[in-house]
Amino acid sequence: MKEFSCYVCGKAALTRNEVGLTKKLINPKAVNFYCIDCLAEYLEVTTEELETKIEEFKDEGCTLFK
């Protein structure tokens, strides 16, 4: 998988979950990605809430989170 960095803070080597979450919640065709901390701040939620959503998406079989 190609390595991405956070659009906001520059954190290198985003995880597949961070890239998938940006695509799922922001834009499926995103070219700029957020780390989980910056995405939580952008969406005004907690990182724990986003981690819960990741698990829900995995349970639903979403291929962005395999």
N, CA, C and O atoms as a CHARMM CRD file, in Angstrom:
* protein
*
  264
    1    1 MET  N      0.84200  -1.18500   0.00000 PROA 1      0.00000
    2    1 MET  CA     0.00000   0.00000   0.00000 PROA 1      0.00000
    3    1 MET  C      0.88700   1.24800   0.00000 PROA 1      0.00000
    4    1 MET  O      1.93700   1.27700   0.64100 PROA 1      0.00000
    5    2 LYS  N      0.45700   2.25100  -0.71200 PROA 2      0.00000
    6    2 LYS  CA     1.18600   3.51500  -0.75900 PROA 2      0.00000
    7    2 LYS  C      1.17400   4.16500   0.62200 PROA 2      0.00000
    8    2 LYS  O      0.19600   4.05400   1.36200 PROA 2      0.00000
    9    3 GLU  N      2.26000   4.84000   0.95800 PROA 3      0.00000
   10    3 GLU  CA     2.35000   5.49800   2.25900 PROA 3      0.00000
   11    3 GLU  C      1.84000   6.93400   2.16300 PROA 3      0.00000
   12    3 GLU  O      2.23700   7.69200   1.27800 PROA 3      0.00000
   13    4 PHE  N      0.95800   7.28900   3.08600 PROA 4      0.00000
   14    4 PHE  CA     0.38400   8.62800   3.12400 PROA 4      0.00000
   15    4 PHE  C      0.74000   9.31400   4.43000 PROA 4      0.00000
   16    4 PHE  O      1.02600   8.65800   5.43100 PROA 4      0.00000
   17    5 SER  N      0.71900  10.63900   4.41100 PROA 5      0.00000
   18    5 SER  CA     0.93000  11.40900   5.63200 PROA 5      0.00000
   19    5 SER  C     -0.29600  12.28700   5.87700 PROA 5      0.00000
   20    5 SER  O     -1.08200  12.55200   4.96700 PROA 5      0.00000
   21    6 CYS  N     -0.43800  12.73000   7.11900 PROA 6      0.00000
   22    6 CYS  CA    -1.58700  13.54000   7.50800 PROA 6      0.00000
   23    6 CYS  C     -1.54000  14.90700   6.83900 PROA 6      0.00000
   24    6 CYS  O     -0.51100  15.58300   6.84600 PROA 6      0.00000
   25    7 TYR  N     -2.64600  15.29500   6.27300 PROA 7      0.00000
   26    7 TYR  CA    -2.82300  16.57300   5.58500 PROA 7      0.00000
   27    7 TYR  C     -2.64600  17.75500   6.53300 PROA 7      0.00000
   28    7 TYR  O     -2.20500  18.82400   6.11200 PROA 7      0.00000
   29    8 VAL  N     -2.98800  17.57100   7.81800 PROA 8      0.00000
   30    8 VAL  CA    -2.96300  18.66300   8.78500 PROA 8      0.00000
   31    8 VAL  C     -1.63600  18.73300   9.54500 PROA 8      0.00000
   32    8 VAL  O     -0.94800  19.75300   9.49900 PROA 8      0.00000
   33    9 CYS  N     -1.27900  17.66000  10.24000 PROA 9      0.00000
   34    9 CYS  CA    -0.10200  17.69500  11.11500 PROA 9      0.00000
   35    9 CYS  C      1.16000  17.11700  10.48700 PROA 9      0.00000
   36    9 CYS  O      2.25900  17.30600  11.00900 PROA 9      0.00000
   37   10 GLY  N      1.00400  16.41400   9.36900 PROA 10     0.00000
   38   10 GLY  CA     2.16900  15.84800   8.69400 PROA 10     0.00000
   39   10 GLY  C      2.61500  14.50100   9.20900 PROA 10     0.00000
   40   10 GLY  O      3.64200  13.99000   8.76300 PROA 10     0.00000
   41   11 LYS  N      1.86700  13.89600  10.14900 PROA 11     0.00000
   42   11 LYS  CA     2.23600  12.57300  10.67000 PROA 11     0.00000
   43   11 LYS  C      2.45700  11.62900   9.49000 PROA 11     0.00000
   44   11 LYS  O      1.60500  11.50300   8.61000 PROA 11     0.00000
   45   12 ALA  N      3.60900  10.97200   9.48700 PROA 12     0.00000
   46   12 ALA  CA     3.95700  10.06600   8.39400 PROA 12     0.00000
   47   12 ALA  C      3.37000   8.68100   8.62700 PROA 12     0.00000
   48   12 ALA  O      3.00500   8.32000   9.74600 PROA 12     0.00000
   49   13 ALA  N      3.29100   7.93100   7.56300 PROA 13     0.00000
   50   13 ALA  CA     2.88900   6.52100   7.60100 PROA 13     0.00000
   51   13 ALA  C      1.52700   6.31100   8.26900 PROA 13     0.00000
   52   13 ALA  O      1.41900   5.60300   9.27000 PROA 13     0.00000
   53   14 LEU  N      0.50000   6.93000   7.70700 PROA 14     0.00000
   54   14 LEU  CA    -0.84900   6.71500   8.22700 PROA 14     0.00000
   55   14 LEU  C     -1.22900   5.24500   8.09500 PROA 14     0.00000
   56   14 LEU  O     -0.80000   4.56100   7.16500 PROA 14     0.00000
   57   15 THR  N     -2.02900   4.77600   9.02400 PROA 15     0.00000
   58   15 THR  CA    -2.48000   3.38500   8.97700 PROA 15     0.00000
   59   15 THR  C     -3.57100   3.22700   7.92400 PROA 15     0.00000
   60   15 THR  O     -4.17000   4.20400   7.47500 PROA 15     0.00000
   61   16 ARG  N     -3.81100   1.99700   7.54800 PROA 16     0.00000
   62   16 ARG  CA    -4.89700   1.70600   6.59800 PROA 16     0.00000
   63   16 ARG  C     -6.23200   2.18200   7.17300 PROA 16     0.00000
   64   16 ARG  O     -7.08900   2.66000   6.43100 PROA 16     0.00000
   65   17 ASN  N     -6.41200   2.05400   8.48300 PROA 17     0.00000
   66   17 ASN  CA    -7.65100   2.51100   9.12000 PROA 17     0.00000
   67   17 ASN  C     -7.80800   4.01600   9.01700 PROA 17     0.00000
   68   17 ASN  O     -8.91600   4.50100   8.78900 PROA 17     0.00000
   69   18 GLU  N     -6.72700   4.76700   9.17900 PROA 18     0.00000
   70   18 GLU  CA    -6.80500   6.23000   9.07600 PROA 18     0.00000
   71   18 GLU  C     -7.14600   6.65400   7.64700 PROA 18     0.00000
   72   18 GLU  O     -7.96500   7.55000   7.44000 PROA 18     0.00000
   73   19 VAL  N     -6.52200   6.01300   6.67300 PROA 19     0.00000
   74   19 VAL  CA    -6.81800   6.31900   5.27100 PROA 19     0.00000
   75   19 VAL  C     -8.26200   5.92500   4.95700 PROA 19     0.00000
   76   19 VAL  O     -8.99000   6.68600   4.32000 PROA 19     0.00000
   77   20 GLY  N     -8.67200   4.74600   5.40000 PROA 20     0.00000
   78   20 GLY  CA   -10.03700   4.27300   5.16000 PROA 20     0.00000
   79   20 GLY  C    -11.07600   5.16700   5.80400 PROA 20     0.00000
   80   20 GLY  O    -12.12200   5.43200   5.21100 PROA 20     0.00000
   81   21 LEU  N    -10.80100   5.62600   6.99500 PROA 21     0.00000
   82   21 LEU  CA   -11.74200   6.48600   7.70900 PROA 21     0.00000
   83   21 LEU  C    -11.91800   7.81900   6.98900 PROA 21     0.00000
   84   21 LEU  O    -13.03300   8.33100   6.89200 PROA 21     0.00000
   85   22 THR  N    -10.82600   8.38000   6.48700 PROA 22     0.00000
   86   22 THR  CA   -10.92700   9.61800   5.71100 PROA 22     0.00000
   87   22 THR  C    -11.79900   9.39100   4.48300 PROA 22     0.00000
   88   22 THR  O    -12.66300  10.21000   4.17100 PROA 22     0.00000
   89   23 LYS  N    -11.57300   8.27700   3.78400 PROA 23     0.00000
   90   23 LYS  CA   -12.36400   7.98000   2.59000 PROA 23     0.00000
   91   23 LYS  C    -13.82800   7.75000   2.94700 PROA 23     0.00000
   92   23 LYS  O    -14.71900   8.21800   2.23800 PROA 23     0.00000
   93   24 LYS  N    -14.07900   7.04800   4.01700 PROA 24     0.00000
   94   24 LYS  CA   -15.44700   6.70100   4.40200 PROA 24     0.00000
   95   24 LYS  C    -16.22000   7.92200   4.90300 PROA 24     0.00000
   96   24 LYS  O    -17.39100   8.09000   4.56200 PROA 24     0.00000
   97   25 LEU  N    -15.58800   8.76800   5.69800 PROA 25     0.00000
   98   25 LEU  CA   -16.30300   9.87400   6.33800 PROA 25     0.00000
   99   25 LEU  C    -16.18300  11.21000   5.60700 PROA 25     0.00000
  100   25 LEU  O    -17.03700  12.07900   5.78400 PROA 25     0.00000
  101   26 ILE  N    -15.16300  11.39200   4.80400 PROA 26     0.00000
  102   26 ILE  CA   -14.94000  12.67500   4.14000 PROA 26     0.00000
  103   26 ILE  C    -15.24400  12.58800   2.64300 PROA 26     0.00000
  104   26 ILE  O    -16.12200  13.28800   2.13900 PROA 26     0.00000
  105   27 ASN  N    -14.50300  11.71500   1.93400 PROA 27     0.00000
  106   27 ASN  CA   -14.65000  11.64300   0.48900 PROA 27     0.00000
  107   27 ASN  C    -14.01600  10.34700  -0.01400 PROA 27     0.00000
  108   27 ASN  O    -12.83200  10.11100   0.22400 PROA 27     0.00000
  109   28 PRO  N    -14.78400   9.50400  -0.70600 PROA 28     0.00000
  110   28 PRO  CA   -14.22300   8.24500  -1.20100 PROA 28     0.00000
  111   28 PRO  C    -13.07400   8.44200  -2.18900 PROA 28     0.00000
  112   28 PRO  O    -12.26800   7.53600  -2.39900 PROA 28     0.00000
  113   29 LYS  N    -13.00400   9.60900  -2.78600 PROA 29     0.00000
  114   29 LYS  CA   -11.93800   9.88900  -3.75700 PROA 29     0.00000
  115   29 LYS  C    -10.88000  10.83000  -3.18400 PROA 29     0.00000
  116   29 LYS  O    -10.17700  11.51500  -3.92700 PROA 29     0.00000
  117   30 ALA  N    -10.77700  10.85500  -1.87800 PROA 30     0.00000
  118   30 ALA  CA    -9.83300  11.75700  -1.19600 PROA 30     0.00000
  119   30 ALA  C     -8.40000  11.52300  -1.66200 PROA 30     0.00000
  120   30 ALA  O     -7.99100  10.39200  -1.92600 PROA 30     0.00000
  121   31 VAL  N     -7.65900  12.60400  -1.75400 PROA 31     0.00000
  122   31 VAL  CA    -6.23100  12.52400  -2.03800 PROA 31     0.00000
  123   31 VAL  C     -5.42500  13.07200  -0.85800 PROA 31     0.00000
  124   31 VAL  O     -4.21500  12.86400  -0.77500 PROA 31     0.00000
  125   32 ASN  N     -6.09800  13.76800   0.04600 PROA 32     0.00000
  126   32 ASN  CA    -5.50000  14.25300   1.29000 PROA 32     0.00000
  127   32 ASN  C     -6.14500  13.48600   2.43600 PROA 32     0.00000
  128   32 ASN  O     -7.36700  13.35100   2.50100 PROA 32     0.00000
  129   33 PHE  N     -5.30400  12.98500   3.34200 PROA 33     0.00000
  130   33 PHE  CA    -5.79900  12.13300   4.41800 PROA 33     0.00000
  131   33 PHE  C     -5.46500  12.71000   5.78300 PROA 33     0.00000
  132   33 PHE  O     -4.53000  13.49700   5.92900 PROA 33     0.00000
  133   34 TYR  N     -6.24700  12.30700   6.78300 PROA 34     0.00000
  134   34 TYR  CA    -6.09300  12.77700   8.16300 PROA 34     0.00000
  135   34 TYR  C     -5.65500  11.63000   9.06000 PROA 34     0.00000
  136   34 TYR  O     -6.08500  10.49100   8.87600 PROA 34     0.00000
  137   35 CYS  N     -4.79500  11.93200  10.03600 PROA 35     0.00000
  138   35 CYS  CA    -4.54100  10.95900  11.09300 PROA 35     0.00000
  139   35 CYS  C     -5.79400  10.95500  11.98000 PROA 35     0.00000
  140   35 CYS  O     -6.63200  11.85000  11.86800 PROA 35     0.00000
  141   36 ILE  N     -5.92000   9.98100  12.83500 PROA 36     0.00000
  142   36 ILE  CA    -7.14100   9.85600  13.63700 PROA 36     0.00000
  143   36 ILE  C     -7.33200  11.05100  14.57500 PROA 36     0.00000
  144   36 ILE  O     -8.46300  11.46500  14.83000 PROA 36     0.00000
  145   37 ASP  N     -6.23400  11.60300  15.08700 PROA 37     0.00000
  146   37 ASP  CA    -6.34600  12.75600  15.98700 PROA 37     0.00000
  147   37 ASP  C     -6.85200  13.99300  15.24500 PROA 37     0.00000
  148   37 ASP  O     -7.74500  14.68500  15.73500 PROA 37     0.00000
  149   38 CYS  N     -6.29500  14.27200  14.08100 PROA 38     0.00000
  150   38 CYS  CA    -6.72100  15.45000  13.31100 PROA 38     0.00000
  151   38 CYS  C     -8.12600  15.27100  12.76100 PROA 38     0.00000
  152   38 CYS  O     -8.89000  16.23400  12.68600 PROA 38     0.00000
  153   39 LEU  N     -8.47400  14.04300  12.37300 PROA 39     0.00000
  154   39 LEU  CA    -9.83300  13.79200  11.88300 PROA 39     0.00000
  155   39 LEU  C    -10.84700  13.98600  13.00000 PROA 39     0.00000
  156   39 LEU  O    -11.91400  14.55800  12.77300 PROA 39     0.00000
  157   40 ALA  N    -10.53200  13.52300  14.19000 PROA 40     0.00000
  158   40 ALA  CA   -11.42300  13.71600  15.33700 PROA 40     0.00000
  159   40 ALA  C    -11.63300  15.20200  15.60600 PROA 40     0.00000
  160   40 ALA  O    -12.75600  15.64100  15.85400 PROA 40     0.00000
  161   41 GLU  N    -10.56400  15.96200  15.55600 PROA 41     0.00000
  162   41 GLU  CA   -10.68500  17.40400  15.77200 PROA 41     0.00000
  163   41 GLU  C    -11.52400  18.04800  14.67200 PROA 41     0.00000
  164   41 GLU  O    -12.38200  18.88400  14.95500 PROA 41     0.00000
  165   42 TYR  N    -11.28200  17.66400  13.42500 PROA 42     0.00000
  166   42 TYR  CA   -12.02200  18.21500  12.28500 PROA 42     0.00000
  167   42 TYR  C    -13.51900  17.91900  12.39400 PROA 42     0.00000
  168   42 TYR  O    -14.35500  18.77600  12.10800 PROA 42     0.00000
  169   43 LEU  N    -13.84400  16.68500  12.81500 PROA 43     0.00000
  170   43 LEU  CA   -15.24800  16.27000  12.90700 PROA 43     0.00000
  171   43 LEU  C    -15.87900  16.60600  14.25800 PROA 43     0.00000
  172   43 LEU  O    -17.07200  16.38800  14.46600 PROA 43     0.00000
  173   44 GLU  N    -15.06800  17.13900  15.17100 PROA 44     0.00000
  174   44 GLU  CA   -15.52100  17.49300  16.51900 PROA 44     0.00000
  175   44 GLU  C    -16.10100  16.29400  17.26800 PROA 44     0.00000
  176   44 GLU  O    -17.18500  16.36200  17.84800 PROA 44     0.00000
  177   45 VAL  N    -15.34200  15.19000  17.23600 PROA 45     0.00000
  178   45 VAL  CA   -15.67000  13.97200  17.97700 PROA 45     0.00000
  179   45 VAL  C    -14.39000  13.51700  18.67600 PROA 45     0.00000
  180   45 VAL  O    -13.33200  14.11600  18.48600 PROA 45     0.00000
  181   46 THR  N    -14.48400  12.47000  19.47400 PROA 46     0.00000
  182   46 THR  CA   -13.30200  11.93300  20.14100 PROA 46     0.00000
  183   46 THR  C    -12.65400  10.84900  19.28800 PROA 46     0.00000
  184   46 THR  O    -13.29500  10.26500  18.41300 PROA 46     0.00000
  185   47 THR  N    -11.38200  10.58800  19.55100 PROA 47     0.00000
  186   47 THR  CA   -10.71200   9.49900  18.83900 PROA 47     0.00000
  187   47 THR  C    -11.35200   8.15800  19.19700 PROA 47     0.00000
  188   47 THR  O    -11.38700   7.24200  18.37500 PROA 47     0.00000
  189   48 GLU  N    -11.85600   8.04800  20.42500 PROA 48     0.00000
  190   48 GLU  CA   -12.52000   6.80700  20.84200 PROA 48     0.00000
  191   48 GLU  C    -13.77400   6.55900  20.00100 PROA 48     0.00000
  192   48 GLU  O    -14.05900   5.42200  19.62500 PROA 48     0.00000
  193   49 GLU  N    -14.51500   7.62000  19.71000 PROA 49     0.00000
  194   49 GLU  CA   -15.70100   7.47500  18.86100 PROA 49     0.00000
  195   49 GLU  C    -15.31200   7.01800  17.45700 PROA 49     0.00000
  196   49 GLU  O    -16.00200   6.19400  16.85700 PROA 49     0.00000
  197   50 LEU  N    -14.21900   7.54500  16.93900 PROA 50     0.00000
  198   50 LEU  CA   -13.77000   7.12100  15.61500 PROA 50     0.00000
  199   50 LEU  C    -13.28700   5.67900  15.62900 PROA 50     0.00000
  200   50 LEU  O    -13.54100   4.93400  14.68300 PROA 50     0.00000
  201   51 GLU  N    -12.59900   5.27700  16.68500 PROA 51     0.00000
  202   51 GLU  CA   -12.15000   3.88900  16.78700 PROA 51     0.00000
  203   51 GLU  C    -13.34500   2.93900  16.85000 PROA 51     0.00000
  204   51 GLU  O    -13.29900   1.84500  16.28800 PROA 51     0.00000
  205   52 THR  N    -14.40800   3.35400  17.52900 PROA 52     0.00000
  206   52 THR  CA   -15.63000   2.55500  17.57800 PROA 52     0.00000
  207   52 THR  C    -16.23600   2.43200  16.18400 PROA 52     0.00000
  208   52 THR  O    -16.68200   1.35400  15.79000 PROA 52     0.00000
  209   53 LYS  N    -16.25300   3.54200  15.43400 PROA 53     0.00000
  210   53 LYS  CA   -16.78600   3.52700  14.06500 PROA 53     0.00000
  211   53 LYS  C    -15.96800   2.59400  13.18300 PROA 53     0.00000
  212   53 LYS  O    -16.52800   1.87600  12.35500 PROA 53     0.00000
  213   54 ILE  N    -14.64400   2.60000  13.35400 PROA 54     0.00000
  214   54 ILE  CA   -13.79400   1.70000  12.56700 PROA 54     0.00000
  215   54 ILE  C    -14.21400   0.26000  12.80700 PROA 54     0.00000
  216   54 ILE  O    -14.36100  -0.51000  11.85800 PROA 54     0.00000
  217   55 GLU  N    -14.40900  -0.11300  14.07400 PROA 55     0.00000
  218   55 GLU  CA   -14.82600  -1.48000  14.39200 PROA 55     0.00000
  219   55 GLU  C    -16.19800  -1.79800  13.80100 PROA 55     0.00000
  220   55 GLU  O    -16.42200  -2.90700  13.31400 PROA 55     0.00000
  221   56 GLU  N    -17.10900  -0.83800  13.84000 PROA 56     0.00000
  222   56 GLU  CA   -18.43500  -1.03100  13.23000 PROA 56     0.00000
  223   56 GLU  C    -18.30600  -1.25800  11.72700 PROA 56     0.00000
  224   56 GLU  O    -18.94700  -2.15400  11.17600 PROA 56     0.00000
  225   57 PHE  N    -17.48400  -0.45400  11.06500 PROA 57     0.00000
  226   57 PHE  CA   -17.29400  -0.60900   9.62300 PROA 57     0.00000
  227   57 PHE  C    -16.66500  -1.96000   9.29900 PROA 57     0.00000
  228   57 PHE  O    -17.04500  -2.59800   8.31800 PROA 57     0.00000
  229   58 LYS  N    -15.70500  -2.40500  10.11400 PROA 58     0.00000
  230   58 LYS  CA   -15.09300  -3.71900   9.92200 PROA 58     0.00000
  231   58 LYS  C    -16.15200  -4.82500  10.06100 PROA 58     0.00000
  232   58 LYS  O    -16.20700  -5.75700   9.25900 PROA 58     0.00000
  233   59 ASP  N    -16.98900  -4.69500  11.10200 PROA 59     0.00000
  234   59 ASP  CA   -18.04200  -5.69300  11.33600 PROA 59     0.00000
  235   59 ASP  C    -19.03400  -5.74300  10.17700 PROA 59     0.00000
  236   59 ASP  O    -19.59300  -6.79700   9.87200 PROA 59     0.00000
  237   60 GLU  N    -19.24700  -4.59000   9.53300 PROA 60     0.00000
  238   60 GLU  CA   -20.15600  -4.52200   8.39100 PROA 60     0.00000
  239   60 GLU  C    -19.51700  -5.08600   7.12400 PROA 60     0.00000
  240   60 GLU  O    -20.19800  -5.27900   6.11700 PROA 60     0.00000
  241   61 GLY  N    -18.20700  -5.35100   7.17200 PROA 61     0.00000
  242   61 GLY  CA   -17.50600  -5.89800   6.03200 PROA 61     0.00000
  243   61 GLY  C    -16.94600  -4.86500   5.06700 PROA 61     0.00000
  244   61 GLY  O    -16.61400  -5.20100   3.93000 PROA 61     0.00000
  245   62 CYS  N    -16.83500  -3.62800   5.49700 PROA 62     0.00000
  246   62 CYS  CA   -16.30300  -2.57600   4.63600 PROA 62     0.00000
  247   62 CYS  C    -14.86200  -2.90800   4.25500 PROA 62     0.00000
  248   62 CYS  O    -14.01900  -3.13700   5.12200 PROA 62     0.00000
  249   63 THR  N    -14.59200  -2.93100   2.97000 PROA 63     0.00000
  250   63 THR  CA   -13.26700  -3.33100   2.47900 PROA 63     0.00000
  251   63 THR  C    -12.19400  -2.28000   2.71500 PROA 63     0.00000
  252   63 THR  O    -11.01200  -2.57300   2.53300 PROA 63     0.00000
  253   64 LEU  N    -12.55800  -1.07500   3.11000 PROA 64     0.00000
  254   64 LEU  CA   -11.56700  -0.04600   3.40900 PROA 64     0.00000
  255   64 LEU  C    -10.80600  -0.34600   4.70200 PROA 64     0.00000
  256   64 LEU  O     -9.76600   0.25600   4.96500 PROA 64     0.00000
  257   65 PHE  N    -11.32000  -1.26800   5.50000 PROA 65     0.00000
  258   65 PHE  CA   -10.75600  -1.52200   6.83500 PROA 65     0.00000
  259   65 PHE  C    -10.29000  -2.95600   7.02800 PROA 65     0.00000
  260   65 PHE  O    -10.21700  -3.40900   8.17000 PROA 65     0.00000
  261   66 LYS  N     -9.97900  -3.67100   5.99700 PROA 66     0.00000
  262   66 LYS  CA    -9.54100  -5.07700   6.13100 PROA 66     0.00000
  263   66 LYS  C     -8.10700  -5.16400   6.54900 PROA 66     0.00000
  264   66 LYS  O     -7.57600  -6.26200   6.70900 PROA 66     0.00000
